[in-house]
Amino acid sequence: MAELKNIHTLIRKSPFIFALLTVCIAGIVSFILDAWFLPTQGTLLILQLAVVITALPGNKQSAIFAGVLSGIIYNYFFTTPRFSLHMSDVDDIVNLFIFLIVAILTGYLAAFYKAQQEALERAELRASILMSVSHDLRTPMSTIIGSLSSLQEYQERIPKEEKDELLQGALEESHRLHRYIENLLQATKLHQGIKLNSVAQDLFPIVDNVVKRFETDRIKITSSGIVPNVVASAYLLEQAIYNVIDNALKYSPAHCPITITVSTSHYLVNLDISDEGPGIAQKDKESVFDLFFSTRKGDSGHGGSGVGLTVAKGIVEAHHGSISILPSDRGCIVRISLPCEEAA
């Protein structure tokens, strides 16, 4: 998994280096096989495959670069006279010309397909957001409007205790509405790519700030040993941790504590958030981090909006960390792992 993540980072940040490495590997494989049994057309196919692999991420320029480089390698190593940029065989010249045309077209087609795919994903995201907003904004808005309307219409006849209760209900729903909108905004930003303003800092003040926002004594913090600094954007990381704790509080019995355990292992700082709720079904352990995934069926059930954990995952992964559900005999344990300052 880590190797695939490193390859994805290389493709995204250094597409030309990725193209160079891919073509060089294809050239070495072709040279070895050519000395054994591979015909000239086979060499072109391997080099063309390198161009296709380079083009798949959708970077047109790096794909064209890979095509030109593959053409030079083919000319230098596999055409007569060998080890020169001269070509004496007409068939080789035609093959190289066709190869370059296919390589350039592959780059343009891959870029076009990537643009279409991103446009489709944006359209699907907008549709999902509209569907979610139509449902999840309705309940808090109805409560707020109902409470304030009652206060306005019957303020002279409502006892003070009931007024306080109505105001408290409206305030709680307002906070719920704010959290939901904040998560939607973060989900949209993460989908389009988010830039972090990260600095090396202690994780405990970030966790303490999150815990204070809940105004409850149910949350307990423990740690094992000295915990190194992490490189993070405090505001975004607070949002990720808040979403996980909020989820744990929502699904745990009111009298049960939520435990946050901070530890280190292999250049990682681990934040384990444990609850004593019903837990997560094995089949849902990966899906809970998908956008708008919810156990709620229509208007029934206790599932949330399916945004909070998605945002948490996106923020953690933007910090080059990971978030996962750990095996547990009771309740649920969500682990957030972040690289420590030295590893980052």
C-alpha positions in Angstrom: 0.0 0.0 0.0 2.8 2.4 0.9 4.6 1.6 -2.4 1.5 2.4 -4.4 1.1 5.6 -2.5 4.7 6.6 -3.3 4.2 5.9 -7.0 1.0 7.9 -7.0 2.9 10.8 -5.4 5.6 10.6 -8.0 3.1 10.6 -10.8 1.3 13.6 -9.4 4.3 15.7 -8.4 7.0 14.7 -11.0 5.2 13.3 -14.1 8.3 13.8 -16.3 10.5 11.8 -13.9 7.9 9.1 -13.9 7.9 9.1 -17.7 11.7 8.9 -17.8 11.8 6.0 -15.4 9.0 4.1 -17.2 10.6 4.5 -20.7 14.0 3.6 -19.4 12.6 0.4 -17.8 10.8 -0.4 -21.1 14.0 0.3 -23.0 16.1 -2.0 -20.8 13.5 -4.8 -21.0 13.3 -4.4 -24.8 17.2 -4.5 -25.1 17.4 -7.7 -23.1 14.6 -9.4 -25.0 15.9 -8.2 -28.3 19.2 -9.9 -27.7 17.2 -13.1 -27.0 14.3 -13.4 -29.4 12.2 -10.2 -29.6 11.4 -8.9 -33.2 11.4 -5.2 -34.0 7.6 -4.9 -33.8 7.8 -6.4 -30.3 10.2 -3.7 -29.2 7.8 -1.0 -30.5 4.9 -2.6 -28.6 6.9 -2.5 -25.3 7.9 1.1 -25.9 4.3 2.0 -26.8 3.1 0.3 -23.6 5.5 2.6 -21.7 3.9 5.6 -23.4 0.4 4.4 -22.6 1.3 3.9 -18.9 2.7 7.4 -18.8 -0.4 8.8 -20.5 -2.9 7.1 -18.2 -2.7 9.7 -15.4 -3.8 12.3 -18.0 -0.7 14.4 -18.3 -0.4 15.2 -22.0 3.0 16.8 -21.9 4.7 13.9 -20.1 3.1 11.4 -22.5 4.5 13.3 -25.5 7.8 13.4 -23.8 7.7 9.7 -23.3 6.8 9.2 -26.9 9.7 11.2 -28.2 12.1 9.6 -25.8 10.9 6.1 -26.8 11.4 7.0 -30.4 15.0 8.1 -29.8 15.7 4.9 -27.9 14.1 2.8 -30.7 16.2 4.6 -33.3 19.5 4.4 -31.3 19.3 0.8 -30.1 17.1 -1.2 -32.4 17.5 0.2 -36.0 20.3 -0.2 -38.4 23.0 1.1 -38.1 22.8 0.3 -34.4 24.0 2.8 -31.7 23.5 5.8 -33.9 20.7 8.2 -34.7 20.9 7.4 -38.5 18.3 5.1 -40.1 18.9 3.3 -43.4 15.9 1.0 -43.5 12.7 2.5 -44.9 10.5 0.2 -42.8 12.2 1.4 -39.7 11.6 5.0 -40.6 7.9 4.3 -41.3 7.6 2.3 -38.1 9.1 5.2 -36.1 6.9 7.8 -37.8 3.7 5.8 -37.0 5.0 5.2 -33.5 5.4 8.9 -32.8 1.9 9.7 -34.2 0.3 7.0 -32.0 2.3 8.2 -29.0 1.1 11.8 -29.5 -2.5 10.8 -30.1 -2.3 8.6 -27.0 -1.2 11.6 -24.9 -4.1 13.8 -26.2 -6.7 11.1 -25.8 -5.6 10.3 -22.3 -5.7 14.0 -21.3 -9.2 14.3 -22.9 -10.4 11.2 -21.1 -9.0 12.5 -17.8 -10.8 15.9 -18.2 -14.1 14.1 -19.0 -13.7 11.9 -16.0 -13.0 14.8 -13.7 -16.0 16.7 -15.1 -18.2 13.6 -14.5 -16.9 13.3 -10.9 -17.6 17.0 -10.3 -21.2 16.6 -11.7 -21.7 13.5 -9.5 -20.4 15.4 -6.4 -22.8 18.3 -7.1 -25.7 15.9 -7.5 -24.8 14.1 -4.3 -24.4 17.3 -2.4 -27.8 18.6 -3.6 -29.4 15.3 -2.5 -27.7 15.4 0.9 -28.5 19.0 1.5 -32.1 18.6 0.6 -32.4 16.0 3.4 -29.9 16.9 6.1 -30.6 20.7 6.1 -34.3 20.1 6.4 -34.4 18.8 10.0 -32.3 21.4 11.7 -33.9 24.2 9.7 -37.4 23.0 10.6 -36.4 22.8 14.3 -34.9 26.3 14.3 -37.8 27.9 12.5 -40.4 26.1 14.7 -38.6 27.1 17.9 -38.2 30.7 16.9 -41.7 31.0 15.5 -43.2 29.6 18.8 -41.1 32.2 20.8 -42.3 35.0 18.6 -46.0 34.1 18.6 -46.4 32.9 22.2 -43.6 34.7 24.0 -46.0 36.3 26.5 -47.6 33.0 27.5 -44.6 30.6 27.4 -43.0 30.0 30.8 -39.3 30.9 31.2 -38.3 27.2 31.4 -40.0 26.4 28.1 -38.4 29.6 26.5 -35.0 28.4 27.6 -35.7 25.0 26.2 -36.8 26.3 22.9 -33.8 28.6 22.6 -31.4 25.8 23.6 -32.9 23.5 21.0 -32.6 26.2 18.3 -29.0 26.8 19.4 -28.1 23.1 19.2 -29.6 22.7 15.8 -27.7 25.9 14.7 -24.4 24.3 15.7 -25.4 21.1 14.0 -26.2 23.0 10.8 -22.9 24.9 11.0 -20.9 21.6 11.4 -22.7 20.1 8.5 -22.1 23.1 6.2 -18.4 23.2 7.3 -18.0 19.5 6.4 -19.6 20.0 3.0 -17.2 22.9 2.3 -14.2 20.9 3.3 -15.4 17.9 1.3 -15.7 20.1 -1.8 -12.2 21.6 -1.2 -10.7 18.1 -0.7 -12.3 16.9 -3.9 -10.6 19.7 -5.8 -7.3 19.4 -4.0 -6.4 21.2 -0.8 -3.1 23.1 0.0 -1.9 22.8 3.6 -0.1 25.4 5.6 1.6 22.8 7.8 4.1 23.5 10.6 5.8 21.1 13.1 3.8 21.2 16.4 2.7 19.2 19.4 -0.4 17.1 18.8 -1.8 17.4 22.4 -2.8 21.1 22.1 -4.7 20.2 19.0 -6.5 17.4 20.7 -7.2 19.5 23.8 -8.8 22.2 21.6 -11.1 19.6 20.1 -12.1 18.2 23.4 -12.9 21.6 24.8 -15.4 22.2 21.9 -17.6 19.3 23.1 -18.1 20.7 26.7 -18.4 17.2 28.2 -16.5 15.1 30.7 -17.0 11.9 28.8 -13.8 12.2 26.8 -10.6 10.9 28.4 -7.1 11.4 27.0 -4.2 9.0 27.7 -0.7 8.7 26.2 2.2 6.3 26.3 5.7 7.6 26.4 7.1 10.7 24.7 5.1 11.7 21.6 7.1 13.5 18.9 5.8 16.5 16.9 3.8 16.2 13.8 3.8 18.4 10.7 0.2 19.6 10.4 -2.3 22.3 9.7 -3.8 22.7 13.2 -7.2 24.0 12.0 -7.8 21.2 9.5 -6.5 18.4 11.8 -8.8 19.7 14.5 -11.7 19.3 12.0 -10.7 15.7 11.3 -10.4 14.7 14.9 -13.6 16.5 15.8 -15.6 14.6 13.2 -14.3 11.2 14.5 -15.0 12.1 18.2 -18.4 13.6 17.3 -19.3 10.3 15.5 -18.1 8.3 18.6 -20.3 10.4 21.0 -23.3 10.1 18.7 -23.3 6.3 18.6 -22.1 5.6 22.2 -24.5 5.3 25.2 -24.8 8.6 27.1 -23.1 7.2 30.2 -20.1 5.6 28.4 -16.7 7.4 28.0 -14.8 8.1 24.8 -11.1 7.3 25.2 -8.4 9.0 23.1 -5.0 7.2 23.3 -1.9 8.8 21.8 1.1 6.5 21.0 4.0 6.2 18.6 5.2 3.4 16.4 7.6 3.2 13.4 7.9 7.0 12.9 4.1 7.4 13.2 2.0 9.2 15.8 -1.2 7.2 16.4 -4.4 8.7 17.7 -6.9 5.9 18.7 -10.4 7.1 19.4 -12.4 4.3 21.2 -16.1 4.2 22.0 -18.5 1.6 23.5 -21.2 1.9 20.9 -22.6 -0.9 18.7 -19.5 -1.0 16.5 -19.3 -1.1 12.7 -20.2 -4.2 10.6 -17.3 -5.8 8.9 -18.8 -5.2 5.5 -19.0 -1.5 6.2 -15.5 -0.9 7.7 -14.2 0.5 4.4 -17.4 2.1 3.1 -17.9 4.3 6.2 -15.2 6.7 4.8 -17.0 7.0 1.4 -18.7 10.3 0.7 -22.4 10.2 1.7 -22.3 6.6 2.9 -24.9 6.2 5.6 -26.6 3.3 7.4 -29.8 5.4 7.3 -32.4 4.2 4.9 -34.3 7.3 3.6 -35.6 9.1 6.6 -35.3 6.2 9.0 -32.4 4.8 10.9 -29.7 6.5 13.0 -27.1 7.0 10.3 -25.5 10.4 9.8 -25.1 12.5 6.6 -22.1 10.5 5.4 -19.8 13.5 5.2 -17.9 13.8 8.5 -15.7 10.7 8.2 -15.1 11.3 4.5 -13.7 14.8 5.4 -11.7 13.3 8.2 -10.1 10.8 5.8 -9.4 13.4 3.2 -7.7 15.7 5.7 -5.6 13.0 7.3 -4.5 11.7 3.9 -3.6 15.3 2.9 -1.2 15.2 5.8 0.3 11.9 4.4 -1.3 9.9 7.1 -4.0 7.2 7.3 -7.3 6.5 9.0 -8.7 3.1 9.7 -11.1 1.0 11.8 -9.1 -1.3 14.2 -10.4 -4.7 15.2 -12.3 -4.5 18.5 -14.4 -6.8 20.7 -16.5 -3.9 21.9 -17.5 -0.7 20.3 -15.4 0.9 17.7 -11.7 2.1 17.5 -10.8 4.6 14.8 -7.0 5.1 14.4 -5.6 8.2 12.9 -1.9 7.8 12.0 0.3 10.7 11.2 4.0 10.8 10.2 6.1 12.3 13.0 8.3 15.4 12.2 11.4 13.4 11.3 9.5 11.1 8.9 7.7 14.1 7.3 
